[in-house]
Amino acid sequence: MIEPSAALAESLRQFQSVFPNDESCATYLFERRWPEGFVCPVCGVRHHASLKRRPYTYECLGCSRQTSITALTVMHRTHLPLTIWFWAAHLIATHADSVSARRLEVLLDVTYKTAWLLKQKLHRPLDRGPLEGRVEVGSSRIRFRGADILLDPAKSGMITIAAAISSLEIRLAAIPDTSPRSIEEFVRANVKPGATLLSNSYPNFTGYKHAPQEPGEVPRLAITFDLLRRYRHRRSEPLATYLRKFVLYHNHRYREVSFDTMLRIAAHHKRASYQDIIGGANSHKVPL
């Protein structure tokens, strides 16, 4: 078992004093979902009754629609206590790079699979969709070591990685080659049409603007690929998972992600199933 650090354990203890039970979590979530009071998602009526037999479920007095406090959120139909979700969200939001699934397993006293799914589901709502504005696009071949279903250990382990970088966020994916077709598939999966592509190598993608680097504008692709080469020694999982971790680490550093932000965002996103999460492993789009 991995022993959690004293700092993580103390942080969790302090947070648990604020949210010690499901009731406190439900109160907080209710205020985030309906800051001006309950509103029926079907008819818009505000009058409701709380159901005693179904905790944290409200029945509209206009159309009789029953709505759970976790309905249409990442916690939809969860069998876990709300406290587990809240405690996991706190740890991930405040200690993003030091809270692995193994750490969550120990700190929250859950199975490894549960810890891993919690981390994936809480991260996914942070994906803000395709990149916009001025976006650098390029690719590089990077040597990845280690066994992987996507790699033949008998070969060199050189993988072609495509990158798209906006002002604060990045997207990465392994692509078959550096052909314009492969790059274009990656761009269309990760960059919003109408964005300005900063690339001298791929100037003819329809639906996008194209421009050179502005004077004084520092290219970031080379820096990103260099960091990726340094980061690769941490790889002990499938390539898509590894790239996703790098993206999350980078984007988390450059955006303000607090527990309040994470829960407010999560409360307006639909639940992702296990297949939703693992299904993107071979996609050009790297989900967060």
C-alpha positions as CSV (number, residue, x, y, z in Angstrom):
1,M,0.0,0.0,0.0
2,I,1.2,3.5,-0.7
3,E,1.3,5.7,2.3
4,P,-0.3,9.1,1.7
5,S,1.9,12.1,2.6
6,A,1.3,14.0,5.8
7,A,0.3,17.1,3.8
8,L,-2.4,15.2,1.8
9,A,-3.8,13.5,4.9
10,E,-3.9,16.8,6.8
11,S,-5.6,18.6,3.9
12,L,-8.2,15.9,3.7
13,R,-8.9,15.9,7.4
14,Q,-9.5,19.7,7.3
15,F,-11.8,19.4,4.4
16,Q,-13.7,16.5,6.0
17,S,-14.5,18.8,9.0
18,V,-16.4,21.0,6.6
19,F,-18.1,18.2,4.7
20,P,-18.3,15.4,7.2
21,N,-21.5,13.7,5.8
22,D,-23.8,13.4,2.8
23,E,-26.2,16.0,4.2
24,S,-23.5,18.7,4.2
25,C,-22.5,17.7,0.6
26,A,-26.1,17.7,-0.6
27,T,-26.7,21.2,0.8
28,Y,-23.7,22.5,-1.0
29,L,-24.5,20.8,-4.3
30,F,-28.1,22.0,-4.1
31,E,-26.9,25.6,-3.8
32,R,-24.6,25.1,-6.8
33,R,-27.2,23.5,-9.0
34,W,-30.1,25.8,-8.1
35,P,-28.6,29.0,-6.6
36,E,-32.0,30.7,-6.7
37,G,-34.0,27.6,-5.5
38,F,-35.1,24.4,-7.2
39,V,-36.4,24.7,-10.7
40,C,-38.0,21.7,-12.5
41,P,-36.0,20.7,-15.5
42,V,-39.2,19.8,-17.4
43,C,-41.8,22.5,-16.7
44,G,-39.8,25.2,-14.9
45,V,-42.0,25.2,-11.8
46,R,-40.2,26.1,-8.6
47,H,-42.6,24.4,-6.1
48,H,-41.4,21.0,-5.0
49,A,-41.5,18.4,-2.3
50,S,-38.6,16.5,-0.9
51,L,-39.1,12.7,-1.0
52,K,-38.4,10.8,2.2
53,R,-38.0,7.4,0.6
54,R,-35.4,8.7,-2.0
55,P,-32.8,10.9,-0.3
56,Y,-31.9,14.1,-2.1
57,T,-34.7,13.7,-4.6
58,Y,-37.3,16.4,-5.3
59,E,-40.8,16.1,-6.8
60,C,-42.1,18.9,-8.9
61,L,-45.6,20.0,-7.7
62,G,-46.4,21.1,-11.2
63,C,-45.7,18.1,-13.4
64,S,-44.7,15.4,-10.7
65,R,-41.3,15.0,-12.3
66,Q,-38.8,13.6,-9.8
67,T,-35.3,14.9,-9.9
68,S,-32.3,13.6,-8.0
69,I,-29.7,16.1,-6.8
70,T,-27.1,14.1,-8.8
71,A,-29.3,13.7,-12.0
72,L,-27.4,14.7,-15.2
73,T,-24.2,15.3,-13.3
74,V,-21.0,13.2,-13.2
75,M,-22.5,11.6,-10.1
76,H,-25.7,10.5,-11.9
77,R,-26.9,7.1,-10.5
78,T,-23.8,6.8,-8.4
79,H,-23.7,4.2,-5.7
80,L,-20.9,6.0,-3.8
81,P,-21.6,8.4,-0.9
82,L,-21.5,12.0,-1.8
83,T,-18.7,12.5,0.6
84,I,-16.4,10.3,-1.5
85,W,-17.1,12.4,-4.5
86,F,-16.5,15.6,-2.6
87,W,-13.3,14.4,-0.9
88,A,-11.9,13.2,-4.2
89,A,-12.8,16.5,-5.9
90,H,-11.0,18.4,-3.2
91,L,-7.8,16.3,-3.4
92,I,-7.7,16.5,-7.2
93,A,-8.4,20.2,-7.3
94,T,-5.8,21.2,-4.7
95,H,-3.1,18.6,-5.3
96,A,-3.5,17.7,-9.0
97,D,-0.1,16.4,-9.7
98,S,0.5,14.5,-6.5
99,V,-2.8,12.6,-6.2
100,S,-2.6,9.4,-8.2
101,A,-5.4,6.8,-8.3
102,R,-3.3,4.8,-5.8
103,R,-3.2,7.8,-3.5
104,L,-7.0,8.1,-3.7
105,E,-7.4,4.4,-3.1
106,V,-5.6,4.8,0.2
107,L,-7.0,8.2,1.3
108,L,-10.6,7.4,0.5
109,D,-10.5,3.7,1.4
110,V,-12.0,2.6,-1.9
111,T,-10.9,0.1,-4.5
112,Y,-8.3,1.0,-7.1
113,K,-10.9,0.8,-9.9
114,T,-13.2,3.2,-8.0
115,A,-10.4,5.6,-7.4
116,W,-9.3,5.6,-11.0
117,L,-12.9,6.2,-12.3
118,L,-13.4,9.0,-9.8
119,K,-10.3,10.8,-11.0
120,Q,-11.3,10.3,-14.7
121,K,-14.9,11.4,-14.2
122,L,-13.9,14.5,-12.2
123,H,-11.3,15.5,-14.8
124,R,-13.6,15.1,-17.8
125,P,-15.8,18.2,-17.1
126,L,-12.7,20.4,-17.2
127,D,-12.4,19.8,-20.9
128,R,-13.4,23.1,-22.4
129,G,-13.8,21.7,-25.8
130,P,-11.8,22.6,-29.0
131,L,-9.1,25.2,-28.8
132,E,-9.9,28.6,-30.1
133,G,-8.0,31.8,-31.1
134,R,-4.4,31.6,-32.1
135,V,-3.3,27.9,-32.0
136,E,0.2,26.5,-32.8
137,V,0.1,23.2,-34.5
138,G,2.9,20.8,-35.1
139,S,4.4,17.3,-34.6
140,S,7.5,15.6,-33.4
141,R,8.9,12.1,-33.1
142,I,9.6,11.1,-29.5
143,R,11.2,7.9,-28.2
144,F,9.0,6.2,-25.6
145,R,10.4,3.3,-23.7
146,G,8.4,0.4,-22.1
147,A,6.0,-2.3,-23.2
148,D,2.7,-1.2,-24.5
149,I,0.0,-2.7,-26.7
150,L,0.5,0.2,-29.0
151,L,4.3,-0.4,-29.3
152,D,6.3,-3.3,-30.7
153,P,9.2,-3.7,-28.2
154,A,11.3,-5.0,-31.1
155,K,11.1,-1.7,-32.8
156,S,12.7,1.7,-31.8
157,G,9.8,3.0,-29.8
158,M,9.7,6.2,-31.8
159,I,6.1,7.7,-31.7
160,T,4.8,10.6,-33.7
161,I,3.1,13.1,-31.4
162,A,0.9,15.9,-32.7
163,A,0.4,19.0,-30.5
164,A,-2.0,22.0,-30.6
165,I,-1.3,24.8,-28.2
166,S,-3.5,27.9,-27.5
167,S,-2.7,30.7,-25.0
168,L,-3.1,28.4,-22.0
169,E,-4.1,24.9,-23.0
170,I,-2.7,22.1,-25.1
171,R,-3.9,18.9,-26.8
172,L,-1.7,16.0,-27.6
173,A,-2.3,12.7,-29.5
174,A,-0.3,10.0,-31.1
175,I,-0.7,10.0,-34.9
176,P,0.3,7.4,-37.6
177,D,2.6,9.8,-39.4
178,T,3.3,13.4,-40.2
179,S,1.3,13.5,-43.4
180,P,-1.0,16.5,-44.0
181,R,-4.0,14.1,-43.7
182,S,-3.0,12.8,-40.3
183,I,-2.3,16.3,-39.0
184,E,-5.6,17.6,-40.4
185,E,-7.6,14.8,-38.6
186,F,-5.9,15.8,-35.4
187,V,-6.6,19.5,-35.9
188,R,-10.3,19.0,-36.7
189,A,-10.7,16.9,-33.6
190,N,-9.0,19.4,-31.3
191,V,-9.2,22.9,-32.8
192,K,-12.4,24.8,-33.5
193,P,-13.1,25.9,-37.1
194,G,-12.4,29.6,-37.6
195,A,-9.3,29.5,-35.3
196,T,-6.0,30.8,-36.6
197,L,-3.4,28.1,-37.1
198,L,0.2,29.2,-36.5
199,S,2.0,26.7,-38.7
200,N,4.1,27.2,-41.8
201,S,4.0,23.5,-42.6
202,Y,0.2,23.0,-42.9
203,P,-1.3,26.2,-44.5
204,N,-4.2,24.7,-46.5
205,F,-6.7,23.3,-44.1
206,T,-10.1,24.7,-45.1
207,G,-12.2,26.3,-42.4
208,Y,-9.2,27.7,-40.6
209,K,-7.3,31.0,-40.8
210,H,-3.5,30.8,-41.2
211,A,-0.9,33.2,-39.9
212,P,2.8,33.3,-39.1
213,Q,4.1,33.9,-35.6
214,E,3.8,37.6,-34.6
215,P,7.0,39.5,-33.8
216,G,8.0,38.8,-30.3
217,E,5.7,35.8,-30.0
218,V,7.7,32.9,-28.6
219,P,7.0,29.5,-30.2
220,R,5.9,27.1,-27.6
221,L,5.9,23.8,-29.6
222,A,9.6,23.2,-29.1
223,I,9.3,23.8,-25.4
224,T,6.3,21.5,-25.1
225,F,8.0,18.7,-26.9
226,D,11.1,19.1,-24.8
227,L,9.0,18.9,-21.6
228,L,7.3,15.8,-23.0
229,R,10.7,14.1,-23.6
230,R,11.7,14.9,-20.0
231,Y,8.3,13.7,-18.7
232,R,8.3,10.4,-20.5
233,H,10.3,8.6,-17.8
234,R,7.1,8.6,-15.7
235,R,5.3,6.5,-18.3
236,S,4.1,3.1,-17.0
237,E,0.7,3.0,-18.7
238,P,-0.8,2.9,-22.2
239,L,0.4,5.8,-24.4
240,A,-3.1,7.5,-24.6
241,T,-3.3,7.5,-20.8
242,Y,0.2,8.8,-20.5
243,L,-0.5,11.7,-22.9
244,R,-3.8,12.5,-21.1
245,K,-1.9,12.8,-17.8
246,F,0.6,15.2,-19.4
247,V,-2.2,17.3,-20.8
248,L,-4.0,17.4,-17.5
249,Y,-0.8,18.4,-15.6
250,H,0.0,21.2,-18.1
251,N,-3.5,22.6,-18.3
252,H,-4.1,22.4,-14.5
253,R,-1.0,24.5,-14.0
254,Y,-2.2,27.3,-16.2
255,R,-5.9,27.5,-15.2
256,E,-7.4,28.2,-11.8
257,V,-9.1,25.1,-10.7
258,S,-10.5,25.2,-7.2
259,F,-12.8,22.7,-5.5
260,D,-15.7,25.1,-5.9
261,T,-15.0,25.5,-9.7
262,M,-14.7,21.8,-10.2
263,L,-18.0,21.0,-8.5
264,R,-19.8,23.9,-10.2
265,I,-18.6,22.6,-13.6
266,A,-19.2,19.0,-12.7
267,A,-22.8,19.7,-11.6
268,H,-23.7,20.8,-15.2
269,H,-22.1,17.9,-17.1
270,K,-23.7,14.5,-17.9
271,R,-22.3,11.4,-16.3
272,A,-19.6,9.5,-18.3
273,S,-19.8,5.8,-18.3
274,Y,-16.8,3.5,-18.0
275,Q,-17.0,2.8,-21.7
276,D,-17.1,6.5,-22.4
277,I,-13.9,6.9,-20.6
278,I,-11.9,4.0,-21.9
279,G,-13.4,4.3,-25.4
280,G,-11.3,7.3,-26.4
281,A,-8.0,5.5,-25.9
282,N,-7.4,5.2,-29.6
283,S,-9.0,8.4,-30.7
284,H,-7.2,11.4,-32.1
285,K,-9.0,13.6,-29.6
286,V,-7.6,13.3,-26.1
287,P,-10.4,13.7,-23.6
288,L,-9.8,15.4,-20.2
